[in-house]
């Protein structure tokens, strides 16, 4: 279904061959927006015209997005898969936790849960690299950082 795109962002932007439309943002409005945004005013007229052209292009893009018919489309609540299958896939149940519970034991009078230390921890390659491999100076298990101060 979605193997080929049906549209592109470029289709939402004004084409360079289109005749320029009368600007909807005036120079005075641009200066006001720049002041509100705490941005510097353009140094030259060419910079100002380029800013106005960019702003017009962005406004055209917004108008094109707003013109899309969204009747019958549910609003997006979050950017994740919210289908029933996806919810079932990320669901955690007791069967999934059995392995984690097997690595724990209760210790002490209050029965505090602690991870068993006699079992190896699978770090999945996270701790296979040599932390001090690129250190120019070391003292035991530590690397030495030279300060800028002279002794």
C-alpha positions, -999 to 999 in steps of 0.1 A, spaced: 0 0 0 27 25 10 55 12 -12 54 43 -34 49 78 -20 18 96 -31 31 131 -24 63 149 -14 72 179 6 83 196 -26 47 195 -38 37 216 -9 62 244 -16 57 271 -42 75 262 -74 102 285 -86 84 288 -120 52 302 -105 47 339 -109 55 356 -76 24 365 -57 19 397 -39 37 393 -5 13 387 24 40 398 49 52 434 48 87 446 56 72 462 87 56 430 99 89 411 93 108 436 115 81 432 142 84 394 141 121 396 143 119 420 173 94 396 190 117 367 183 148 386 196 164 380 162 186 407 145 172 427 116 186 419 82 217 439 74 209 445 37 178 448 15 188 416 -2 188 398 31 154 412 40 140 401 6 154 367 11 139 365 46 105 376 32 107 350 4 116 323 29 87 334 52 63 334 22 74 299 13 68 287 49 34 303 49 25 287 16 36 253 31 13 259 61 -16 269 39 -11 237 18 -11 216 49 -42 233 63 -60 227 30 -58 189 34 -91 172 40 -89 155 74 -126 145 78 -128 111 93 -91 110 104 -86 105 141 -63 131 157 -28 119 164 -23 114 201 13 103 200 39 92 175 38 55 181 19 25 169 -13 25 188 -29 -5 172 -41 -35 193 -13 -56 179 14 -31 189 -1 -28 224 -1 -66 228 36 -66 216 48 -42 243 26 -57 270 45 -72 300 31 -101 318 42 -125 346 57 -149 320 80 -122 308 91 -114 343 100 -150 354 135 -147 342 141 -114 361 125 -128 392 148 -159 390 178 -136 393 166 -121 426 166 -133 462 152 -120 494 178 -111 521 177 -99 556 150 -97 582 128 -75 561 132 -96 530 147 -70 508 149 -80 472 185 -81 458 199 -93 426 219 -125 431 256 -119 427 265 -154 419 249 -152 384 268 -136 355 253 -104 342 249 -103 304 261 -69 293 256 -77 256 289 -60 245 285 -29 265 315 -36 287 337 -53 262 356 -22 252 388 -9 268 379 23 287 415 33 292 425 22 256 430 58 244 442 74 276 477 89 272 484 88 310 471 63 336 475 56 372 462 21 380 426 18 368 423 56 363 433 80 335 451 112 344 438 146 332 464 174 330 452 207 343 462 239 327 480 251 358 517 250 360 533 234 390 
